[in-house]
Amino acid sequence: MPYFVDIHHHVIYGVDDGARTEADMQAMLKKAYDDGIRAIVTTPHVTPGVHRFDWERFDRHFEKAQHFCASEGMKLQLYRGCEILYTEATCDFLQEERIPTLAGTENVLVEFSPDTAFKVINRAVDAILCSGYTPVIAHMERYMCLVRKPGLVKKLKDNYRLKLQVNCGTVINSKGFFLDRFVRNVFENEYVDAIGTDAHNVSSRPVQMKAAYAQLVKKWGEDYANRLTNGSVLEEG
Ligand SMILES: [Fe+2]
């Protein structure tokens, strides 16, 4: 079993709806390590121009996380990142370096509300690319416009240099006929660039990387399963 890189994880405590306390964070780090994860890009929710985000607190807690891993002898590399709920202010925030990219690369994790229209997603992708960044669409299986018309995923991939992420939970658990068919289609065509745990805690939304990887190997083969979990999504160019 290989080691994994998780590009979507709400492990830093006290900054969003992920880990609430330092103890929660420590438990999540241990679980991630036990699940075979050796690198995490920490991705707290940010909403540029709408909600103020406390980066000083984030940095303080991020350092505590690093210190904890070292003190426990866990070789778990942590990186800064965020999950951007796309707003009109997003590109300005990126260019002014007021929000981090994924692990300092040109890639940015971006999400939308589930009912966002395709043209809005299209415009956002275009704007992010024009600003010099590569969008990684978080849990792409959540957007109804894509699930209803899977052909639009191909259109996005054909038209833009963007990347797509699916959550581990979606890989493991059946989500009903239509969503399962959609998910099968996007993996079959290798439209997906990475899976992420989107872990928020150790109970209701835990890490499930190892189980998802096993499913991916079974359904789509080891090569693609490796590419989806080894952090290659962070490569630039
Ligand atoms: Fe998330």
py3Dmol code that shows the C-alpha trace and the ligand (Angstrom):
import py3Dmol

protein = """\
ATOM      1  CA  MET A   1       0.000   0.000   0.000  1.00  0.00           C
ATOM      2  CA  PRO A   2       1.548   3.363  -0.987  1.00  0.00           C
ATOM      3  CA  TYR A   3       1.600   6.540   1.076  1.00  0.00           C
ATOM      4  CA  PHE A   4      -0.864   9.285   0.285  1.00  0.00           C
ATOM      5  CA  VAL A   5      -0.993  13.045  -0.144  1.00  0.00           C
ATOM      6  CA  ASP A   6      -4.234  14.730   0.921  1.00  0.00           C
ATOM      7  CA  ILE A   7      -4.910  18.092  -0.706  1.00  0.00           C
ATOM      8  CA  HIS A   8      -8.208  18.802   1.072  1.00  0.00           C
ATOM      9  CA  HIS A   9      -8.329  18.597   4.851  1.00  0.00           C
ATOM     10  CA  HIS A  10      -9.803  20.793   7.615  1.00  0.00           C
ATOM     11  CA  VAL A  11      -7.372  19.755  10.317  1.00  0.00           C
ATOM     12  CA  ILE A  12      -6.215  23.106  11.723  1.00  0.00           C
ATOM     13  CA  TYR A  13      -8.370  23.824  14.753  1.00  0.00           C
ATOM     14  CA  GLY A  14     -10.356  26.909  15.611  1.00  0.00           C
ATOM     15  CA  VAL A  15     -10.506  28.475  12.152  1.00  0.00           C
ATOM     16  CA  ASP A  16     -13.507  26.877  10.420  1.00  0.00           C
ATOM     17  CA  ASP A  17     -15.990  24.007  10.858  1.00  0.00           C
ATOM     18  CA  GLY A  18     -13.163  21.436  10.970  1.00  0.00           C
ATOM     19  CA  ALA A  19     -11.206  20.576  14.124  1.00  0.00           C
ATOM     20  CA  ARG A  20     -12.589  22.578  17.030  1.00  0.00           C
ATOM     21  CA  THR A  21      -9.923  22.074  19.677  1.00  0.00           C
ATOM     22  CA  GLU A  22      -6.238  21.292  19.799  1.00  0.00           C
ATOM     23  CA  ALA A  23      -7.104  17.770  20.984  1.00  0.00           C
ATOM     24  CA  ASP A  24      -9.419  17.340  17.964  1.00  0.00           C
ATOM     25  CA  MET A  25      -6.598  18.403  15.685  1.00  0.00           C
ATOM     26  CA  GLN A  26      -4.161  15.984  17.275  1.00  0.00           C
ATOM     27  CA  ALA A  27      -6.652  13.125  16.939  1.00  0.00           C
ATOM     28  CA  MET A  28      -7.174  13.992  13.263  1.00  0.00           C
ATOM     29  CA  LEU A  29      -3.436  14.106  12.589  1.00  0.00           C
ATOM     30  CA  LYS A  30      -2.995  10.679  14.161  1.00  0.00           C
ATOM     31  CA  LYS A  31      -5.896   9.242  12.150  1.00  0.00           C
ATOM     32  CA  ALA A  32      -4.511  10.677   8.936  1.00  0.00           C
ATOM     33  CA  TYR A  33      -1.113   9.182   9.654  1.00  0.00           C
ATOM     34  CA  ASP A  34      -2.636   5.788  10.499  1.00  0.00           C
ATOM     35  CA  ASP A  35      -4.609   5.982   7.253  1.00  0.00           C
ATOM     36  CA  GLY A  36      -1.355   6.122   5.274  1.00  0.00           C
ATOM     37  CA  ILE A  37      -1.310   9.877   4.667  1.00  0.00           C
ATOM     38  CA  ARG A  38       2.178  11.389   4.719  1.00  0.00           C
ATOM     39  CA  ALA A  39       1.430  14.899   3.478  1.00  0.00           C
ATOM     40  CA  ILE A  40      -1.572  17.141   4.097  1.00  0.00           C
ATOM     41  CA  VAL A  41      -2.360  20.459   2.501  1.00  0.00           C
ATOM     42  CA  THR A  42      -4.436  22.098   5.220  1.00  0.00           C
ATOM     43  CA  THR A  43      -7.405  23.809   3.615  1.00  0.00           C
ATOM     44  CA  PRO A  44      -9.611  25.901   5.914  1.00  0.00           C
ATOM     45  CA  HIS A  45     -12.714  27.488   4.394  1.00  0.00           C
ATOM     46  CA  VAL A  46     -12.231  31.077   3.250  1.00  0.00           C
ATOM     47  CA  THR A  47     -14.728  33.405   1.585  1.00  0.00           C
ATOM     48  CA  PRO A  48     -12.724  36.293   0.110  1.00  0.00           C
ATOM     49  CA  GLY A  49     -14.211  39.729   0.714  1.00  0.00           C
ATOM     50  CA  VAL A  50     -17.135  38.320   2.698  1.00  0.00           C
ATOM     51  CA  HIS A  51     -15.783  36.777   5.908  1.00  0.00           C
ATOM     52  CA  ARG A  52     -12.581  37.914   7.551  1.00  0.00           C
ATOM     53  CA  PHE A  53     -10.211  35.020   8.096  1.00  0.00           C
ATOM     54  CA  ASP A  54      -7.811  35.043  11.035  1.00  0.00           C
ATOM     55  CA  TRP A  55      -4.514  34.057   9.368  1.00  0.00           C
ATOM     56  CA  GLU A  56      -2.497  34.845  12.485  1.00  0.00           C
ATOM     57  CA  ARG A  57      -4.477  32.277  14.428  1.00  0.00           C
ATOM     58  CA  PHE A  58      -4.205  29.829  11.542  1.00  0.00           C
ATOM     59  CA  ASP A  59      -0.399  30.206  11.468  1.00  0.00           C
ATOM     60  CA  ARG A  60      -0.184  29.749  15.233  1.00  0.00           C
ATOM     61  CA  HIS A  61      -2.272  26.576  15.146  1.00  0.00           C
ATOM     62  CA  PHE A  62      -0.498  25.327  12.025  1.00  0.00           C
ATOM     63  CA  GLU A  63       2.818  25.530  13.879  1.00  0.00           C
ATOM     64  CA  LYS A  64       1.291  23.640  16.796  1.00  0.00           C
ATOM     65  CA  ALA A  65       0.243  20.912  14.353  1.00  0.00           C
ATOM     66  CA  GLN A  66       3.770  20.682  12.960  1.00  0.00           C
ATOM     67  CA  HIS A  67       5.207  20.579  16.445  1.00  0.00           C
ATOM     68  CA  PHE A  68       2.781  17.806  17.451  1.00  0.00           C
ATOM     69  CA  CYS A  69       3.723  15.644  14.450  1.00  0.00           C
ATOM     70  CA  ALA A  70       7.410  16.059  15.239  1.00  0.00           C
ATOM     71  CA  SER A  71       6.934  15.288  18.943  1.00  0.00           C
ATOM     72  CA  GLU A  72       4.996  12.108  18.076  1.00  0.00           C
ATOM     73  CA  GLY A  73       7.647  11.033  15.574  1.00  0.00           C
ATOM     74  CA  MET A  74       5.096  11.124  12.747  1.00  0.00           C
ATOM     75  CA  LYS A  75       6.667  11.874   9.380  1.00  0.00           C
ATOM     76  CA  LEU A  76       3.626  13.824   8.256  1.00  0.00           C
ATOM     77  CA  GLN A  77       4.403  16.846   6.127  1.00  0.00           C
ATOM     78  CA  LEU A  78       1.991  19.762   6.519  1.00  0.00           C
ATOM     79  CA  TYR A  79       1.440  22.550   4.001  1.00  0.00           C
ATOM     80  CA  ARG A  80      -0.602  25.711   3.993  1.00  0.00           C
ATOM     81  CA  GLY A  81      -3.564  26.068   1.700  1.00  0.00           C
ATOM     82  CA  CYS A  82      -7.236  26.956   1.793  1.00  0.00           C
ATOM     83  CA  GLU A  83     -10.574  26.047   0.259  1.00  0.00           C
ATOM     84  CA  ILE A  84     -11.949  29.149  -1.385  1.00  0.00           C
ATOM     85  CA  LEU A  85     -15.689  29.635  -1.643  1.00  0.00           C
ATOM     86  CA  TYR A  86     -15.538  31.575  -4.892  1.00  0.00           C
ATOM     87  CA  THR A  87     -16.524  35.243  -4.720  1.00  0.00           C
ATOM     88  CA  GLU A  88     -15.911  38.211  -6.999  1.00  0.00           C
ATOM     89  CA  ALA A  89     -13.006  39.211  -4.745  1.00  0.00           C
ATOM     90  CA  THR A  90     -11.175  35.880  -5.141  1.00  0.00           C
ATOM     91  CA  CYS A  91      -8.742  36.824  -7.917  1.00  0.00           C
ATOM     92  CA  ASP A  92      -7.761  40.096  -6.198  1.00  0.00           C
ATOM     93  CA  PHE A  93      -7.128  38.214  -2.968  1.00  0.00           C
ATOM     94  CA  LEU A  94      -4.961  35.693  -4.796  1.00  0.00           C
ATOM     95  CA  GLN A  95      -2.943  38.302  -6.643  1.00  0.00           C
ATOM     96  CA  GLU A  96      -2.432  40.321  -3.471  1.00  0.00           C
ATOM     97  CA  GLU A  97      -1.331  37.067  -1.786  1.00  0.00           C
ATOM     98  CA  ARG A  98      -3.925  37.518   0.923  1.00  0.00           C
ATOM     99  CA  ILE A  99      -4.898  33.845   0.677  1.00  0.00           C
ATOM    100  CA  PRO A 100      -2.575  30.874   0.142  1.00  0.00           C
ATOM    101  CA  THR A 101      -2.514  28.610  -2.875  1.00  0.00           C
ATOM    102  CA  LEU A 102      -2.169  24.847  -2.373  1.00  0.00           C
ATOM    103  CA  ALA A 103       1.259  24.280  -0.783  1.00  0.00           C
ATOM    104  CA  GLY A 104       2.694  27.364  -2.457  1.00  0.00           C
ATOM    105  CA  THR A 105       2.013  26.059  -5.986  1.00  0.00           C
ATOM    106  CA  GLU A 106      -0.021  27.806  -8.677  1.00  0.00           C
ATOM    107  CA  ASN A 107      -2.977  25.535  -7.853  1.00  0.00           C
ATOM    108  CA  VAL A 108      -5.943  26.799  -5.820  1.00  0.00           C
ATOM    109  CA  LEU A 109      -8.744  24.740  -4.301  1.00  0.00           C
ATOM    110  CA  VAL A 110     -12.056  26.392  -5.073  1.00  0.00           C
ATOM    111  CA  GLU A 111     -15.641  25.483  -4.247  1.00  0.00           C
ATOM    112  CA  PHE A 112     -19.101  26.787  -5.130  1.00  0.00           C
ATOM    113  CA  SER A 113     -22.554  26.325  -3.693  1.00  0.00           C
ATOM    114  CA  PRO A 114     -24.079  23.100  -5.011  1.00  0.00           C
ATOM    115  CA  ASP A 115     -26.739  24.891  -7.086  1.00  0.00           C
ATOM    116  CA  THR A 116     -24.326  27.260  -8.865  1.00  0.00           C
ATOM    117  CA  ALA A 117     -25.091  27.624 -12.573  1.00  0.00           C
ATOM    118  CA  PHE A 118     -22.588  26.222 -15.071  1.00  0.00           C
ATOM    119  CA  LYS A 119     -21.929  29.626 -16.626  1.00  0.00           C
ATOM    120  CA  VAL A 120     -20.958  30.990 -13.204  1.00  0.00           C
ATOM    121  CA  ILE A 121     -18.481  28.131 -12.663  1.00  0.00           C
ATOM    122  CA  ASN A 122     -17.189  28.661 -16.189  1.00  0.00           C
ATOM    123  CA  ARG A 123     -16.639  32.370 -15.587  1.00  0.00           C
ATOM    124  CA  ALA A 124     -14.903  31.733 -12.263  1.00  0.00           C
ATOM    125  CA  VAL A 125     -12.556  29.161 -13.815  1.00  0.00           C
ATOM    126  CA  ASP A 126     -11.753  31.617 -16.589  1.00  0.00           C
ATOM    127  CA  ALA A 127     -11.059  34.446 -14.125  1.00  0.00           C
ATOM    128  CA  ILE A 128      -8.786  32.299 -11.946  1.00  0.00           C
ATOM    129  CA  LEU A 129      -6.799  31.109 -14.968  1.00  0.00           C
ATOM    130  CA  CYS A 130      -6.504  34.670 -16.264  1.00  0.00           C
ATOM    131  CA  SER A 131      -5.053  35.650 -12.899  1.00  0.00           C
ATOM    132  CA  GLY A 132      -2.301  33.087 -13.365  1.00  0.00           C
ATOM    133  CA  TYR A 133      -3.597  30.304 -11.125  1.00  0.00           C
ATOM    134  CA  THR A 134      -4.913  26.823 -11.835  1.00  0.00           C
ATOM    135  CA  PRO A 135      -8.288  26.029 -10.271  1.00  0.00           C
ATOM    136  CA  VAL A 136      -8.766  22.682  -8.572  1.00  0.00           C
ATOM    137  CA  ILE A 137     -12.530  22.290  -8.240  1.00  0.00           C
ATOM    138  CA  ALA A 138     -13.296  20.837  -4.815  1.00  0.00           C
ATOM    139  CA  HIS A 139     -15.724  17.886  -4.583  1.00  0.00           C
ATOM    140  CA  MET A 140     -16.894  18.347  -8.167  1.00  0.00           C
ATOM    141  CA  GLU A 141     -19.600  15.722  -7.573  1.00  0.00           C
ATOM    142  CA  ARG A 142     -21.569  18.283  -5.532  1.00  0.00           C
ATOM    143  CA  TYR A 143     -22.462  20.598  -8.375  1.00  0.00           C
ATOM    144  CA  MET A 144     -25.904  19.828  -9.706  1.00  0.00           C
ATOM    145  CA  CYS A 145     -25.265  21.471 -13.090  1.00  0.00           C
ATOM    146  CA  LEU A 146     -22.497  18.933 -13.748  1.00  0.00           C
ATOM    147  CA  VAL A 147     -24.315  15.910 -12.347  1.00  0.00           C
ATOM    148  CA  ARG A 148     -27.366  16.698 -14.480  1.00  0.00           C
ATOM    149  CA  LYS A 149     -25.263  17.141 -17.629  1.00  0.00           C
ATOM    150  CA  PRO A 150     -22.037  15.137 -17.343  1.00  0.00           C
ATOM    151  CA  GLY A 151     -21.107  16.327 -20.858  1.00  0.00           C
ATOM    152  CA  LEU A 152     -20.290  19.695 -19.283  1.00  0.00           C
ATOM    153  CA  VAL A 153     -17.386  18.120 -17.410  1.00  0.00           C
ATOM    154  CA  LYS A 154     -15.790  17.210 -20.741  1.00  0.00           C
ATOM    155  CA  LYS A 155     -16.433  20.745 -21.938  1.00  0.00           C
ATOM    156  CA  LEU A 156     -14.660  22.177 -18.901  1.00  0.00           C
ATOM    157  CA  LYS A 157     -11.720  19.823 -19.318  1.00  0.00           C
ATOM    158  CA  ASP A 158     -11.485  20.498 -23.052  1.00  0.00           C
ATOM    159  CA  ASN A 159     -11.686  24.267 -22.695  1.00  0.00           C
ATOM    160  CA  TYR A 160      -9.652  24.945 -19.600  1.00  0.00           C
ATOM    161  CA  ARG A 161      -6.496  23.839 -17.859  1.00  0.00           C
ATOM    162  CA  LEU A 162      -8.346  23.044 -14.658  1.00  0.00           C
ATOM    163  CA  LYS A 163      -8.252  20.151 -12.227  1.00  0.00           C
ATOM    164  CA  LEU A 164     -11.042  18.246 -10.548  1.00  0.00           C
ATOM    165  CA  GLN A 165     -11.195  16.711  -7.079  1.00  0.00           C
ATOM    166  CA  VAL A 166     -13.654  14.123  -5.733  1.00  0.00           C
ATOM    167  CA  ASN A 167     -14.147  13.314  -2.038  1.00  0.00           C
ATOM    168  CA  CYS A 168     -13.103   9.919  -0.675  1.00  0.00           C
ATOM    169  CA  GLY A 169     -16.581   9.368   0.794  1.00  0.00           C
ATOM    170  CA  THR A 170     -18.085   9.552  -2.700  1.00  0.00           C
ATOM    171  CA  VAL A 171     -15.684   6.883  -3.935  1.00  0.00           C
ATOM    172  CA  ILE A 172     -16.555   4.520  -1.095  1.00  0.00           C
ATOM    173  CA  ASN A 173     -20.282   4.951  -0.537  1.00  0.00           C
ATOM    174  CA  SER A 174     -23.142   4.729  -2.983  1.00  0.00           C
ATOM    175  CA  LYS A 175     -24.894   8.087  -3.352  1.00  0.00           C
ATOM    176  CA  GLY A 176     -27.851   6.890  -5.400  1.00  0.00           C
ATOM    177  CA  PHE A 177     -28.296   5.936  -9.039  1.00  0.00           C
ATOM    178  CA  PHE A 178     -27.693   9.277 -10.763  1.00  0.00           C
ATOM    179  CA  LEU A 179     -24.721  10.350  -8.708  1.00  0.00           C
ATOM    180  CA  ASP A 180     -23.127   6.898  -8.897  1.00  0.00           C
ATOM    181  CA  ARG A 181     -23.492   6.972 -12.680  1.00  0.00           C
ATOM    182  CA  PHE A 182     -21.941  10.444 -12.794  1.00  0.00           C
ATOM    183  CA  VAL A 183     -19.025   9.416 -10.597  1.00  0.00           C
ATOM    184  CA  ARG A 184     -18.438   6.277 -12.686  1.00  0.00           C
ATOM    185  CA  ASN A 185     -18.387   8.416 -15.817  1.00  0.00           C
ATOM    186  CA  VAL A 186     -15.843  10.943 -14.529  1.00  0.00           C
ATOM    187  CA  PHE A 187     -13.439   8.259 -13.330  1.00  0.00           C
ATOM    188  CA  GLU A 188     -13.904   6.124 -16.432  1.00  0.00           C
ATOM    189  CA  ASN A 189     -12.885   9.082 -18.581  1.00  0.00           C
ATOM    190  CA  GLU A 190     -10.074  10.017 -16.186  1.00  0.00           C
ATOM    191  CA  TYR A 191     -11.471  13.525 -15.784  1.00  0.00           C
ATOM    192  CA  VAL A 192     -10.692  13.448 -12.053  1.00  0.00           C
ATOM    193  CA  ASP A 193      -7.221  14.621 -11.009  1.00  0.00           C
ATOM    194  CA  ALA A 194      -7.273  13.895  -7.283  1.00  0.00           C
ATOM    195  CA  ILE A 195      -9.322  12.542  -4.461  1.00  0.00           C
ATOM    196  CA  GLY A 196      -9.281  14.308  -1.109  1.00  0.00           C
ATOM    197  CA  THR A 197     -10.540  13.371   2.311  1.00  0.00           C
ATOM    198  CA  ASP A 198     -12.257  16.709   3.055  1.00  0.00           C
ATOM    199  CA  ALA A 199     -11.926  15.475   6.657  1.00  0.00           C
ATOM    200  CA  HIS A 200     -13.554  17.713   9.284  1.00  0.00           C
ATOM    201  CA  ASN A 201     -13.273  15.458  12.366  1.00  0.00           C
ATOM    202  CA  VAL A 202     -12.688  11.841  13.371  1.00  0.00           C
ATOM    203  CA  SER A 203     -16.348  10.853  13.640  1.00  0.00           C
ATOM    204  CA  SER A 204     -18.893  12.041  11.079  1.00  0.00           C
ATOM    205  CA  ARG A 205     -16.406  13.271   8.444  1.00  0.00           C
ATOM    206  CA  PRO A 206     -13.178  11.303   8.998  1.00  0.00           C
ATOM    207  CA  VAL A 207     -10.237  10.495   6.722  1.00  0.00           C
ATOM    208  CA  GLN A 208     -10.989   7.562   4.421  1.00  0.00           C
ATOM    209  CA  MET A 209      -8.058   7.633   2.060  1.00  0.00           C
ATOM    210  CA  LYS A 210      -6.977   4.022   2.380  1.00  0.00           C
ATOM    211  CA  ALA A 211     -10.471   2.653   1.771  1.00  0.00           C
ATOM    212  CA  ALA A 212     -11.041   4.981  -1.181  1.00  0.00           C
ATOM    213  CA  TYR A 213      -7.679   4.025  -2.678  1.00  0.00           C
ATOM    214  CA  ALA A 214      -8.591   0.319  -2.447  1.00  0.00           C
ATOM    215  CA  GLN A 215     -11.845   0.989  -4.318  1.00  0.00           C
ATOM    216  CA  LEU A 216     -10.039   2.999  -6.987  1.00  0.00           C
ATOM    217  CA  VAL A 217      -7.493   0.232  -7.544  1.00  0.00           C
ATOM    218  CA  LYS A 218     -10.269  -2.315  -7.882  1.00  0.00           C
ATOM    219  CA  LYS A 219     -12.338  -0.261 -10.313  1.00  0.00           C
ATOM    220  CA  TRP A 220      -9.850   1.799 -12.302  1.00  0.00           C
ATOM    221  CA  GLY A 221      -6.462   0.157 -11.797  1.00  0.00           C
ATOM    222  CA  GLU A 222      -3.390   0.886  -9.750  1.00  0.00           C
ATOM    223  CA  ASP A 223      -1.800   3.490 -12.034  1.00  0.00           C
ATOM    224  CA  TYR A 224      -4.762   5.838 -12.003  1.00  0.00           C
ATOM    225  CA  ALA A 225      -5.384   5.188  -8.289  1.00  0.00           C
ATOM    226  CA  ASN A 226      -1.784   6.244  -7.591  1.00  0.00           C
ATOM    227  CA  ARG A 227      -2.083   9.414  -9.651  1.00  0.00           C
ATOM    228  CA  LEU A 228      -5.274  10.330  -7.789  1.00  0.00           C
ATOM    229  CA  THR A 229      -3.661  10.040  -4.378  1.00  0.00           C
ATOM    230  CA  ASN A 230       0.058  10.851  -4.736  1.00  0.00           C
ATOM    231  CA  GLY A 231      -0.134  14.632  -4.933  1.00  0.00           C
ATOM    232  CA  SER A 232       0.591  14.798  -8.669  1.00  0.00           C
ATOM    233  CA  VAL A 233      -2.366  17.200  -8.879  1.00  0.00           C
ATOM    234  CA  LEU A 234      -0.045  19.813  -7.345  1.00  0.00           C
ATOM    235  CA  GLU A 235       2.390  19.664 -10.243  1.00  0.00           C
ATOM    236  CA  GLU A 236       2.598  22.893 -12.188  1.00  0.00           C
ATOM    237  CA  GLY A 237       2.531  23.608 -15.892  1.00  0.00           C
TER     238      GLY A 237
END
"""
ligand_1 = """\
1
LIG
Fe -13.701 21.115 2.332
"""
view = py3Dmol.view(width=600, height=400)
view.addModel(protein, "pdb")
view.setStyle({"model": 0}, {"cartoon": {"style": "trace"}})
view.addModel(ligand_1, "xyz")
view.setStyle({"model": 1}, {"stick": {}})
view.zoomTo()
view.show()
